[in-house]
């Protein structure tokens, strides 16, 4: 009696095969981790909680008088140190590696410094009723800001995008913002009659001295301290976040002393969240569609989407301190602080999804039977 011979493939693919427990274990572990990943996307990180705590502290215990002068002095030093360390950290090799991709950089810069300002002005009649005039001035200021550097690069890396191009594009946006942002603010915000003080040229000069000069000094000293910066990234993170918290505390202290929370009703804060979501959604949609239509590959599309849709809290808060009157800074940076959290949550979810999709494709391509299945499918088509 001839018994049917069970093939090894059948044995391996069987559900009750004794060789499969490690795989089922992995499946169980992956199932357990999904709720944790989904939950972590929407739980604020420590820095966001620190920002909220700083605003609460400034609301109840604002600095006044001599203490305010001391905090202003400390803020100037912290911001200068921040940009000095960023200059020392930025690799020239990474800039050179991504600098040749000019079409990508041009599209990112157009999204950052043209699309956002146009959206801010075009949507003003529709969105202004949702917020106060002072808050919408902050929205317009948000629209003029450069892209982020750290989070743009991080999300591009997670999503398997073009990381060298992201480094170059985000860094170029940050440097150009020193000159472009004050000029755009002079056109867009001061015409709204809200708080922009000096002329654009004097503002550019002040920003160059406070931000660009320390940055260039850090670049020049990179051969000396660059390795130390790479080994001690926690120092840069501490200065980065600490300087922002310090500026936010000083700004909101001055705003609270001028009656900020009496001027902004709770409904305006809810409306501000809607305004920020609308701006980010349009920016993400436009960069996605345009990058596809222009024929960029998937890695470049990811870079364009992340670098072209984000706004820098690290650059925006110090710039607001220089550009606007002290009593107006709190209301001006509030839209930026809220937008910062919304963009982090949204882009983190997108980066995880796109990165997981590319990882699954790589696993399928590297699977033992992938080549045979692919050749069989192509033979069947022929």
Buried (B, 14 or more C-beta within 10 A) or exposed (E): EEEEEEEEEEEEEEEEEEEBEEEEEEEEEEEEEEEEEEEEEEEEEEBBEBBEEBBEBBBEEBBEEEEBEEBBEEBBEBBBBBBBBBBBBBBEEBBEBBBEBEEBBEBBBBBBBEBBBEBBBEBBEEBBEBBBEBBBBBBBBBBBBBBBBBBBBBBBBBBBBBBBBBBBBBBBBBBBBBBBBBBBBBEBBBEBEBBBEBEBEEBBBBBBEBBBBBBBBBBEBBEEBBEEBEEEEEEBEEBBBBBBBBBBBBBBBBBBBBEBEEBBEEEBBEBBBEBBBBBBEBBBEBBBEBBEEEEBEBBBBBBBBBBBBBBBBBBBBBBBBBBBBBBBBBBBBBBBBBBBBBBBBBBBBBBBEBBBEBEEEEEEEEEEEEEEEEEEEEEEEE
